[in-house]
C-alpha cells in the first residue's frame, strides 16, 4: 500500500475518534484540535499560539476558548509578570476524561509499537518528525499565498 494511502487511513481513523470525542463532549472538532495543541505544547499556550497553530481568526479562537472553558476543559489565567498575557491550561479532570476516551487509541498505538524494535521505531519517528516539518513549512508558504478565485 502506498505511503500516502496509509497516512490518509491513519488520519481518517484519528479524525473519526476526534469527532466522536467532540460530539460526546458537545464540542466542535476545532475545539478538540485546540485541546491537543494545549496538551502537546512544550510550554505555556496563549490564544495567539492557538490562532497561529490552528489557522483561526482571533474571534474564532475566543469563541473556541469560551466553549472549552464553559465545558470545563480549560481555564484561562493571566501571566503574573505581564497581566496582558493570557495562558491556557488544560483542567486536570478534563484531561483524565480525554485520556479515558482516547484509551483505545493508546492501546492500538502500543500494540503496533511492540511490533518494531528500537531502531525501526527511531526511523519511523524521524520520518514523522520530518513530515511534520515539511507540512509546517508548506502551511507557512500557503498562508502567504492569495486564495484562488
C-alpha positions in Angstrom: 0.0 0.0 0.0 1.5 3.4 -0.9 2.6 5.6 2.0 0.1 8.4 1.2 -2.8 5.9 1.4 -1.6 4.6 4.8 -1.2 8.1 6.2 -4.7 9.0 5.0 -6.1 5.9 6.6 -4.4 6.7 10.0 -5.5 10.3 9.7 -9.1 9.2 8.9 -9.2 6.9 12.0 -7.9 9.6 14.3 -10.3 12.1 12.8 -13.2 9.7 13.4 -12.2 9.4 17.1 -11.7 13.1 17.4 -15.2 13.8 16.0 -16.7 11.2 18.4 -15.0 12.8 21.3 -16.2 16.3 20.2 -19.7 15.0 19.9 -19.7 13.3 23.2 -18.4 16.5 24.9 -20.7 18.8 23.0 -17.7 20.5 21.3 -16.7 21.4 17.8 -13.8 19.3 16.2 -11.7 22.5 16.1 -12.1 22.6 19.9 -10.5 19.2 20.2 -7.6 20.4 18.0 -7.2 23.3 20.4 -7.1 20.9 23.3 -4.5 18.8 21.6 -2.4 21.9 21.0 -2.6 22.7 24.7 -1.8 19.1 25.7 1.2 18.8 23.3 2.8 22.1 23.9 6.3 22.3 25.3 5.4 25.4 27.3 2.6 27.8 28.1 -0.1 28.2 25.4 -1.6 31.6 24.6 -4.5 32.5 22.3 -2.0 33.8 19.8 -0.3 30.4 19.6 -3.6 28.7 19.1 -4.5 31.2 16.4 -1.3 30.5 14.5 -1.3 26.8 15.0 -4.9 26.2 14.1 -5.1 28.9 11.4 -8.1 30.7 13.1 -9.0 34.3 13.4 -8.8 36.0 16.8 -12.6 35.9 17.1 -12.7 32.2 16.3 -10.1 31.4 18.9 -12.0 33.4 21.5 -15.2 31.5 20.7 -13.4 28.2 20.8 -11.8 29.1 24.2 -15.2 30.2 25.5 -16.7 26.8 24.6 -13.8 24.9 26.1 -14.0 26.9 29.3 -17.8 26.5 29.6 -17.4 22.8 29.1 -14.8 22.6 31.9 -11.8 21.6 29.7 -9.6 24.6 30.1 -9.0 27.6 32.3 -7.6 31.0 31.3 -5.1 32.6 33.6 -3.2 35.9 33.5 0.6 35.9 33.4 1.9 37.2 36.7 4.7 39.2 35.1 2.5 40.7 32.3 -1.2 40.7 33.1 -2.0 41.3 29.4 -0.8 37.8 28.5 -3.4 35.1 28.8 -2.3 31.5 29.5 -4.4 28.5 28.6 -4.3 25.5 30.9 -5.9 22.1 30.5 -8.0 21.3 33.6 -6.8 18.1 35.2 -10.2 16.4 35.5 -10.9 17.1 31.8 -7.5 15.7 30.9 -8.4 12.5 32.7 -11.8 12.3 30.8 -10.0 12.8 27.5 -7.4 10.1 28.4 -10.2 7.6 29.2 -12.0 8.4 25.9 -8.8 8.0 23.8 -7.5 5.0 25.7 -8.4 2.6 22.8 -6.2 4.8 20.6 -3.3 4.5 23.1 -3.8 0.7 23.3 -3.8 0.4 19.5 -0.6 2.5 19.3 1.1 0.3 21.9 0.0 -2.9 20.1 1.5 -1.5 16.9 4.7 -0.2 18.6 5.7 -3.5 20.1 5.9 -5.0 16.6 9.0 -2.9 15.9 12.4 -2.8 17.5 14.0 0.4 18.8 16.0 1.0 15.6 12.9 0.7 13.4 10.9 3.0 15.7 13.7 5.6 15.5 13.3 5.6 11.7 9.6 5.9 11.9 9.9 8.8 14.4 12.5 10.5 12.2 10.1 10.2 9.2 7.1 11.6 11.1 9.1 14.5 12.5 10.5 15.3 9.0 7.0 15.0 7.5 5.6 17.3 10.2 8.3 19.9 9.5 7.5 19.7 5.8 3.8 20.2 6.5 4.5 23.1 8.7 6.7 24.7 6.0 4.0 24.0 3.4 1.4 25.6 5.7 3.5 28.7 6.2 4.0 29.0 2.4 0.4 28.6 1.5 -0.7 31.0 4.3 1.2 33.8 2.4 -0.5 32.9 -1.0 -3.6 34.6 -2.3 -6.6 32.2 -2.2 -7.8 31.0 -5.7 -10.7 32.9 -7.1 
